[in-house]
Amino acid sequence: MVKVPFLVPFLVPFTIIVATAVLKLSPVAGFALVPTPRGGHDQHQQQNTPRGKQTPQRRFASSSSLSVDATPGKDFGTASNTVEQLKQPDLNVNKLSTAQIKDLLVDLLPRMTGQDEEFRTVESYVNMLEDRYQAAQTLDFLNLAMQGEWQLLFSTNLASTPNPTKFRLRELIQIVECNHLEGVVTNRALWDLAQDTAESGDSVFDATGTFSVQCTYEINQGARMLLTLQDHVLQPARGSKIPTDVPALVGLLHQSMPKELFDPSEHAVDTTYLDGNLKIARYTGPRLEGVRDIFIRRGALEVDPAAATADKKKD
């Protein structure tokens, strides 16, 4: 196993792990790394967002403020003044229990088709959960609830979609390892890449692997996690073909992943809702202020992004 350092245009650390050979790579300018597919321009292909510009974001009305109280669970302000009440004649969210709202949210997220009404409904559910959230009162309880593997269900920082016949993300997992007031957060994507074409003309996904964004964190104010980016690690799976154009693959990953998971440097994370199997995280910082991610504990719900994409195409 060989680790190969590679400096991507974001000026962040990057490592490629290959089984038998060292890949010779050269830096590229900018981050327009996604080439036009052979045979012409694909209508699904979109340009990557240049550094310094943000992808479309859905802003939630509620926000979390922190005091200097060092006790976890006593620092998040309530969201009662910022909860957006939607007109839902058939469903009064205020009368539902927290468990019912959570169930409705978890049921809706995997089935979303991108309609504005769906986003407004998610916003209503999230605001209500945050408003009712009673945070852990001790650091030990916070760490116990937070550590483990979490599967991403939803992000308000919308990512563009590369050509699904050439590239796909099958899973986005966040792994949290706690050690008192510090720890490690790893955002891991499972990717497939089609480099060959079958006789039928269909793409063959012959390269697969993981892409890990490794960060350390410190808690120095309440329960806010200050993130420090350590490395990006690209690792083909055993038996997989080695990608022939690694910079293009990194560009596809950058285009597909929520930016707060690809490069969370200079940002902190507030946990605005947390229980045994659901977590809502709010980012604060210069590029991604107010962005929220919704995670479910891995294994608590079967989520297949590839299948969801196929269902949308059928519709």
C-alpha positions, -999 to 999 in steps of 0.1 A, spaced: 0 0 0 15 33 -11 3 68 -1 9 95 -27 6 131 -16 -11 154 -41 -19 191 -38 -52 199 -53 -60 234 -64 -78 242 -31 -43 241 -15 -55 214 9 -37 182 17 -45 153 -6 -35 116 -6 -41 89 -31 -37 53 -19 -30 26 -46 -21 -10 -41 7 -15 -65 19 17 -81 26 53 -74 5 76 -96 24 105 -112 2 135 -110 7 172 -118 -12 201 -103 -39 217 -125 -51 253 -126 -85 261 -111 -110 234 -105 -127 229 -139 -116 193 -138 -146 176 -154 -139 170 -191 -165 170 -218 -176 134 -224 -163 118 -255 -188 119 -283 -200 154 -275 -213 175 -247 -236 158 -223 -267 177 -212 -263 165 -176 -228 178 -173 -224 210 -154 -193 231 -147 -178 230 -113 -182 260 -90 -151 281 -90 -133 287 -57 -149 316 -38 -184 310 -53 -211 290 -36 -234 264 -50 -272 271 -46 -282 269 -9 -315 266 8 -315 288 39 -335 278 69 -352 305 89 -339 294 123 -305 299 137 -284 288 167 -264 312 188 -238 303 214 -229 318 247 -195 314 264 -209 289 289 -186 259 287 -213 234 297 -227 215 267 -264 217 265 -268 252 279 -255 272 249 -279 270 220 -305 297 218 -341 287 211 -356 290 177 -391 300 188 -388 334 172 -377 321 138 -398 290 133 -415 294 99 -451 282 102 -463 268 69 -499 267 59 -508 231 60 -545 226 63 -543 189 66 -514 188 91 -507 211 120 -471 205 129 -474 223 162 -498 197 175 -475 167 166 -451 152 191 -414 154 185 -413 117 176 -441 122 150 -423 151 134 -390 131 133 -408 102 117 -424 124 90 -390 140 83 -372 107 80 -399 93 58 -399 124 34 -362 129 29 -354 97 8 -384 103 -14 -378 140 -23 -380 149 -59 -368 185 -57 -401 203 -54 -402 236 -35 -431 224 -13 -409 195 -2 -381 218 9 -406 241 27 -420 210 45 -385 199 55 -377 234 67 -408 233 89 -400 200 104 -363 209 111 -372 242 127 -397 225 150 -372 198 160 -346 225 167 -370 246 187 -379 216 209 -344 202 213 -330 197 248 -293 193 244 -271 169 264 -262 184 298 -228 169 301 -199 163 277 -199 126 283 -236 123 272 -229 145 242 -200 123 231 -219 91 237 -248 103 215 -226 118 188 -199 92 181 -203 65 155 -212 64 118 -239 87 104 -254 85 69 -262 118 51 -299 121 43 -301 158 32 -281 190 29 -293 225 23 -261 232 3 -272 218 -30 -246 200 -51 -248 199 -89 -252 165 -106 -225 151 -129 -233 127 -157 -250 97 -139 -239 73 -167 -203 80 -159 -201 87 -122 -222 81 -91 -220 84 -53 -235 54 -36 -231 66 0 -220 95 21 -210 86 57 -197 108 85 -177 89 111 -173 107 145 -147 96 170 -148 115 203 -121 119 229 -133 143 256 -130 178 241 -115 168 208 -119 141 182 -118 131 146 -145 136 119 -142 117 87 -166 123 58 -164 92 35 -179 89 0 -183 56 -18 -179 63 -55 -182 44 -88 -166 55 -121 -173 43 -156 -142 43 -178 -151 16 -204 -181 10 -226 -197 -24 -232 -205 -37 -267 -241 -27 -261 -230 9 -257 -237 11 -220 -212 24 -196 -193 -1 -174 -186 10 -139 -151 -6 -136 -135 17 -110 -148 20 -75 -135 31 -41 -138 56 -12 -129 92 -9 -123 103 27 -121 139 41 -103 137 74 -107 164 100 -99 169 136 -121 190 159 -120 207 192 -148 218 215 -138 251 232 -172 268 235 -203 250 247 -208 221 222 -195 239 191 -170 218 171 -141 238 155 -130 218 125 -94 215 111 -90 198 77 -62 173 78 -63 153 45 -82 141 15 -77 104 8 -87 87 -24 -86 49 -22 -97 25 -50 -113 -7 -38 -95 -40 -40 -99 -54 -75 -110 -21 -89 -93 -5 -119 -71 25 -111 -87 57 -124 -69 69 -155 -77 106 -148 -75 112 -111 -79 151 -113 -111 146 -133 -124 121 -106 -116 146 -79 -135 172 -98 -166 149 -100 -164 143 -63 -161 180 -56 -191 186 -78 -212 159 -62 -205 163 -25 -219 190 -4 -191 216 0 -192 215 38 -183 178 36 -157 182 9 -138 211 25 -151 222 60 -120 242 68 -125 275 86 -159 264 98 -174 252 130 -204 229 136 -233 233 160 -254 202 167 -289 216 167 -307 183 171 -294 149 183 -309 117 195 -301 80 192 -304 79 155 -310 114 140 -286 143 139 -290 178 125 -258 199 121 -255 236 114 -224 251 99 -210 285 107 -182 302 89 -172 325 60 -185 303 31 -213 281 45 -230 301 72 -263 285 81 -259 254 60 -276 223 76 -269 186 71 -293 159 83 -278 125 92 -293 92 103 -273 67 123 -260 41 99 -281 10 99 -312 28 113 -326 33 78 -317 18 45 -310 46 20 -299 39 -15 -291 71 -34 -285 52 -67 -319 37 -65 -335 70 -57 -318 85 -88 -332 57 -109 -367 62 -96 -365 99 -105 -355 90 -140 -385 67 -144 -408 94 -132 
